[in-house]
Amino acid sequence: MHGTHAIALECNHYPLLRLLTLVMTIHVFLDTEFTALAESASLISIGLITAEGDRSFYAELSDTYTHKECSDFVLQEVLPLLDAKRITDPINYKHVYARMTLAETSLHLNYWFAALIDPVQVWSDAPNYDWRYIQQIFSATGLPYNLLATPNAILGEDTSANASYQNTVEREYSQKALRRHHALDDAKAMRLGWLAVY
């Protein structure tokens, strides 16, 4: 684990939140691919990986979009990278990589988060885009119990940290053969950039 956070737990004897405990927080990096840069865009794929790199989740959605919805950029740069096979049993929840429906994504991503047990903090380099698809995936069930309700943005006001992050990400794309605009590979690059800064 890469960080600890003090969280307040309410105690019946203390109306204020005075009882503190330290819990481990698991950091997870999120990327999504979608049909266009628009509010109404549909989800194509989602990738997540833990900071330790030991657990990952990748889903290509089979029932959320049509090719007619996709921008020219998406048709040329995103769809050709889709290579997942239809989800089958048994499922290895350490590394999920499959094509599935939105309902199946909700089910299996919920199981994936639950297997992490500890509180999960999601990081993204574009949380305003990515997080809405997490909310969509769990719209019928609510967020998993251990998923913190607000994502963290990797890029902030520290220009030096931002530059270090971007330089690392670009280097990893070229050196590790990661595919740009593939949701899981983008999440992997994001993780490596974050580790270089934090």
N, C-alpha and C positions, 0 to 999 in steps of 0.2 A: 504494500500500500504506500501511497506517496504523500499522504497528508492526514492530519487529525484535526477535528473541529470540536470545539466545546459546544454542546447543545443544552438548552435548558429543558428540564423536565418538570412539569407541574407537580407539586406536592400538596396533598389535601390540607396539611397543617400550615402551609405558607401560601397566602393568596398571590404573592409575587413569585416570579420564577427564580427561586434561589438554589434549587438543588441542581447541580451541574454534574454531568458525567462526560467523559471523553469516549467518543466512538470513532471507529475507523470509517473513513469515507472513501469509497471506491470511485475513481475518476474514469469516465467513459467518454470516448470521442465519437461524435455523430456526424454523418454526412448523408445527404439525400440527393437524388436526382429526380427531376420533375419535368413536365412537358413544356413549360415555357416560363419566362420571367413575368408572371402575372399572378394576381391574387387568386384567380380561379384555376390555377395550374393543378394538374393531377400528379400524384406520386407514381414514380416509375420504380425506384429502388431505394433501399435504405441500408446503410452500413454502420456498424458500431464496433469498437474495440476497446478493451480495458487498457489502462495506463501500463500495466505489466505486460500487455501483449499476449496474455495466456488465454483469453476468451474473446470470441468475436461472433457477430451475428450479421448475416447478409441475406436480404430477401429481395427478390425481383417480383414485383406485383403482376398478377396475371389478369386482374379484373377491374382495374382502376382507370384505365386510359385506352385510347385508340391512337393509331398512328396519325390520324387526321388532326388530332389535338396538338401534335408535337411541332415545335418550331423547326426551322431548317437546321439550326445549330444542333438541336437534340437528335434529329434524324441522322446527322452526319457524324456527331462526336460521342453521343451517349448510347443510342440503341445498338450500334455495332459491338459494343463491349459487353452486352448482356449474354451470359453464358451459363447461367445456373440451370440445373435440372429440377424437374418436379419433385417436391418434397415427398419423401418416403420414410416409413418406419424401418428400423428404429432411428431415433433422432439423437445425435450427439450434441448436447446443449453447451459443450465447451466451444464448439466451432460449427455454427449453423451456416449453411451456404446452399440456398435452395430457391426455387420459384414457387410462389404460393399466392393464395387469395388474400385479400385484406383481412378477412375474418381469421384465417390461419396465421397471418402475420401478428395480429393482436394476441392470439392464443400463445403462440410460440415465443414471441418477444416477452410476453408477461412471464412465462416460465424461465426464460433466459435471465431476466432481471431478478426473479425470485431466487435463482440459483446463486446469485452473488451475495445474498443474505444481508450484507451491510448496506447502509445508506449509499445511494448512487448519485453522484453529481455529474451531469452531462455537460460537456464542453463542445462548442462549435465555433467555426470561423464565420458562420453566417446564421446565428440563432434565430433571427427574425424570419428566415426562410425555413430552416430545418425543424425548429421546435413545433411549428404548426402541424407538421405531419405526425409527430409523436402524439399530439393532442387528437388528431384525426384517428390514428390507429386505435387509441384507447377511449374514443368518444363514447362508446357503449358501456364500457366497464369501469372507467376511471383509471387514473394512473396507477401503476404497480405500487404496492405499499411502501417499498423502499426507495422509490424514485423521487428525488427532490423536485419540487414543482417549478423551479426556475432554473433555466440553463445558464451557464457561464459563457461569456464571449472570450475567445482566446485573444483576439486583437483588442487592445485598449488604447490608452493615451500615451503610453511609454513608447516613443518612436524607436528607441534603441532596441527594446525588446521585440517590437514588431518587425524590425529589420532582421534581427537574429532569427526570429521564427520563419520569416519568408525565405531567407537564405538557406536555412536548413531544409525546409520543405522542397525548394527547387533542387537542392543537391540530392535529396532522397529520391525524387522522381527520376533523375537521370542515372543515379547509381544503383538503385534497387529495382529498376524496371517496373515501377508502379505505374498504373494506368490512370492518367488524369481524366476526371469525369466518370470514373467508376466508383460507386459510393463507398465500398469497403477499402479500396486502395487510397481514396482521398482521406478516409478516416485514419488509415495507417500513417499516411504522410503527416496528417494533423498531429497525431500522437507523437511522432518523432520530433516535429517542430516544437511542440509543447515541452517535451522533456529537455530540449536544448535550452529553453528559456527558464523553466521553473525547476 
